[in-house]
Amino acid sequence: MSNPRLSDETIAEFLSDLPGWALSGNQLSRSFQFPDFSTAMGFMVRVGMVCESLDHHPNWYNVYGKVEVQLWTHDAAGVTALDVRLATQMSKIAAQAGCKS
């Protein structure tokens, strides 16, 4: 397997640099709150382009200005470095987009 599952200890180390993200079962999860629907959708479009470039796609949904995200690598049945990389990019994009949480 080219993208092995990370240990809980390794994930905890990464999470210390990713405020707002949590390990929930075998996945990373986070809720992003934006000022309105348009900003939330803009965030999703920008993240979508990153997802395509990584060939890695989140489980996510939005309601008005809120975007809920879960990340895990199906082949590894858990969190891998690819999930951490995507979470990091999502956090950066959210901050640029005016995420309130």
Secondary structure, 3 states (H helix, E strand, C coil): CCCCECCHHHHHHHHCCCCCCEEECCEEEEEEECCCHHHHHHHHHHHHHHHHHHCCCCEEEEECCEEEEEECEHHHCECEHHHHHHHHHHHHHHHHCCCCC
